[in-house]
Amino acid sequence: MDASLGLVAEAAGLRTIVDRMVVTGHVVGCGDGWAPLVVELDERLALVDPDYGLFRVSRDGGHLVYDAQPSSRRHREVFRALIGAAVFRAAQTCEVCGDAGVRREVGGLAEVLCPIHE
C-alpha cells in the first residue's frame, strides 16, 4: 500500500473514533505511533458492536487508555479481551513513531519510546 494511502485511511479511522466520542467531547489523546493501534481497535470493536460507546482515548503513565462501553452486556468479555490486547501492544510500541519501544521515564513522565525517540 502506498504510504500516503495508509495515512489517509488512518486519518479517516481517527475521524470515526472522534465522531464516536461526540457525546463526551473528548479528543484522541495519544501519540501518532499509537494511532494505527487505536484505529484497528475501533474497527474490531465496531465489528462486534457497531453502536458501542467511547468515552476516552488517551495515555496514562505510558499506558493506552481506551474507555469503551458495549451497547450490550453480552459483548463485555470480548471488549475486555480486545482492549486488553491493544493495551498490551501499545506497551511495546513507540508512542511517537510506532516502532518497537519500551516504557521509559523521561523527565518524570512515563512514555513508551523507541531508542531514537528516547
ABEGO torsion letter per residue (X at the ends): XBAAAAAAAAAAAAAAAAAAAAAAGBBBBBBAAAAAAAAAAAAAAAAABAABBBABBBBBGGBBBBBBBBABAAAAAAAAAAAAAAAAAAAABBAAAGBBBBBBBBGGBBBBBBAAAX
